[in-house]
Amino acid sequence: MLRSLATTVVAALAAIGLTSGVAGAATLDYVALGDSYSSGVGAGNYLDSSSCKRSSNAYPALYAGQTSASLDFRACSGAKTSDVLNNQVSALSESTDLVTISVGGNDAGFAGVMQDCILGGDSGCKTAIDNAKAFVNGTLPGLLEKTYGEIRSRAPEATVVVLGYPHFYQIGGSCSVGLSDTSRGYINSGADALDSVIQKEASEAGFTFADVRPAFTGHEICSGAAWLHSLTYPIDESYHPTATGQAQGYYPSLVAALG
């Protein structure tokens, strides 16, 4: 699997910043699946004109650049588990060495929840979060189980890393306008519920879960040093990691998960 001698050498050199141009290193067959947090929405430098918004600043591209892995970049903005199954997993094969994925937020209605929180006040936000949590705890586990099972079936020898979602807000932070801290707390609790289910299902599938919340601590919206966009234009980039969030939040979380 991923622990070949050549890959171990690459990892060791990565620790001292010397991974570029490693002679003789085995090329990893890497497939990046998932949603906008994996495609790099919000990170800029998009690789094509498609609505997927795959960014050269996204963690899959950063990892491939540092390890000279052969990257098949399938992650796409807006993807749900059904999109992964219908449009992305066909890239997997018995020769796939590494798979990464973030998915579940769109299934749980992420965009609609944020809209309800912005427009509905604390009460509307709580209702939206409670409804999302009910879906996450009741329906999402089966969807993830099916998705993870298909990944393992198609890529039986691959190391699979499932990445979670960060807290959006620092409570009691620097924001003086916008949502109340009460609503911000509801939103963070929704991320916790989502990550909890994703971690459980990933573990049951034999995959590694990469929790990005620690990396983003102190860099949430309202922190004064945010690695996430607040409400912004283009609107679809709102509440997504910046290029710094990908480089200093998601990328090192992936590297740490690989060990």
Buried (B, 14 or more C-beta within 10 A) or exposed (E): EBEEEBBEBBBEBBEEEEBEEBEEBBEBBBBBBBBBBBBBBBBBEBBEEEEBBBBBBBBBBBBBEBBBBEBBBBBBBBBBBBBBBEBBBEBBBEEBBBBBBBBBBBBBBBBEBBEBBBEBBBEBBBBBBEBBBEBBEEEBBEBBBBBBEBBBEBBEEBBBBBBBBBBBBBEEBEBEEEBEBEBBBBBBBBBBBBBEBBBEBBEEBEBBBBBBBEBBEEBBBBBEEBBBBBEBEEEBBBBBBBBBBBBBBBBBBBBBBBE
